[in-house]
Structure formats: structure tokens, C-alpha cells
Amino acid sequence: MSTVILDTITGKSTATTITIGSTPVVSASANSMTIRGEGSNQTSIQQGLGKTWVNFDSSTAARDSFNISSLDDDGTGDYGVNFSTSFANNDYAVTSAGANGSASVTSYSLNTSSFATGAVEVEVFAISGSGASKQDRSFNCLVIHGDLA
């Protein structure tokens, strides 16, 4: 095994490939770095990163977060998630989850609406045999992928 210790790496005037193990990492242009994914496919490192995430409770207290400036309570089961750094557009993707159920509730769903570059609205629903209703839940999570401004 070899160890390389550096303070500064100076790039060439053309794109350079760095290989870590047997995986090439390529920087083709500014703000664009790819890594070989499955087979010979290239995956953009920037596109694959979650740009915002949060784990919060029903009092809008974030247990932990990244790129979140604040959370607001807009009513029962209705929250606003405000970003520290805005997205370039409102076409980002939100993955969400909710938990801490009861015996009478089949599942919980976090739905997103009102996508804006600086915030997204989240509605939390409890789903049971009698239908769905907004409820405050003590465990709510979001991860957002997209392009930051």
C-alpha cells in the first residue's frame, strides 16, 4: 500500500482522470465530476448527492438537517421547509418518509406541494380503513435531489 500526502494538487489544462483503486474519477469541466458506476456507465457525483435533508418532529424542531434554514408549522399536518441555499429551479425531487404509527392507522404519507426554489410545503397524512386525514407526526424525514442555484 502506498501513501500520498499533498498540500496542493495543480490540474492540467485538459481533463484529467484520477483512478482510485480501479474506479476512474473524471473532472470534465468546472462543477462536473463523474465516477464510473455500474459497468462502464458514468455517474455525475453532483447529481447523485442529496442537496437538502431534514429529520423533524411535529413541533418543527429539526433533530438534524442539511441546507435547511427553518421549518414552519402551517397547521395540523402541514409544514413549510425552507432552504438555506435555493435550488436553481423548482423541478427538484423530494423523497419523504413518516413513522410512529398506531394500531388503527395503516400507514403515513408525506406529500409535497407548492415547490419553490427556496422552500417546499409538506403535508402529513395518516391513512386508515376510513380514509386519510392530516395529522401531526413526531417523526418526519425529507431528502431532496436537484440542482442548487
N, C-alpha and C positions, 0 to 999 in steps of 0.2 A: 504494500500500500504506500502511496506517495502523499505527501502533504505539500500544498502550495499556500504560502502566506503572502498576501499582497495588500498594499495600501491603495493603489490605483491601477486600474486597467484602462488602457487607451485603445479605442477601437480603430479599425482600418477605415479607409474611405469607401469601401464596399461592404455589403452584408457579410457577416462572419458567422460561421456555425461553431458553437461550443458543444462538445459532447460530454455528457455526464453519464458515466457507466457506458451503456450502449445507446443512450437516448440523446439524439441531437436537439439542441435548443437553438432556434434561429431568430435573429433580430433583423427583419427585412426592412424596417423603416421605423421612424420615431413613433413611440407609443404602440408598437406592434411587435409582439413576441409570440412565437409559436413553439410548440413542443410536439414531438411525434406521439400520437395517440395510439389507437388500435391499428395494427398492421402498419401501413405506410401513410395513413391519414394524418394530417396536421391539425392540431387544435390550438386555437387562439387562447393564450393564457388570460388576457384581459377579458375576453368574452365569457370565459368559464367561471369567473370569480363572482361570488355574491357581493354586491356593492353596498347593500344595506341589510341588516338583520336586527331583530329585537325579540326578546322574551319578556312579556309584561303581564301584570295582573289586572284585575278588574278596577283597581284604583288608579290605573295608568302609571303605576310605578314600574320602571324598567328594571328587571333583575340584571340584565346585561344587554348590551346593544353595540352596534357599529353604524356610524353615519346617521344617527338619529339625534335631532336637536330637541324634540319634545313629543309628547303624546298628549292628546286631549280627549276628554270624555264628552261625547255629544248626545248622551242619553243611554238608556238601557241597551246594552249590547252594541253600541255604536261608538267607534273610536276614530280619531284622526292620528295619523302617523306622519310626522314632519321630518324632512331630511336635513341634515347639516349641509351636505353638498347636493345640489339639484341634479336631476337627470337631464340629458340632452333633449329628450322628448318624453312623451307620456306613453310610449309603446313598450315599456318595461314589463317583465313577467314577475308575478308575485306567487310564491309558494307559501302556503299557510297551514297551520295546524292548531287544534284546540284539544283540551283534555279535561280531566277531573269530572267524570260523569256520575250519574246516579242510576239506580236500577230502573227508573221509569223512562229514562232517556236512551234512545237507541244510539245516537251519535251527535257530534257537534260539528258545525261547519263555520269556517271563517270566510266570508265573501268579501271581495274587494269591489269598490266602486269609486267614482269620481277621481280617476287617475289624473294627476297634475305633475308637473316636473318637480315641484317642491314638496309634495305630500300625496298620500293616498288615504281614502276612507275605508274603514274595515267594519263589517257587521258580523256579529257572532250569533249564530242560531243554534238552538237545541232542537233536535229532531226526534220525534217520538211517534207512536202509532196514531196520535191525534193530530199530527201536523208539525209545523215548525214555528218557533217563536224566538224573538230576540231575547238573549239572556246575557248577563254579566258572568263571565267565567274567570276563574283565578289563574288560568294558565293559557296564554295565547302567544303564538310564535309566528313570525314572518321572516322570509328571506326574499330579497328582490335582486333580480339579474337584469342588467340593461347597461346602456352607455351613460356615463356621467358627463355633465356639461364641462 
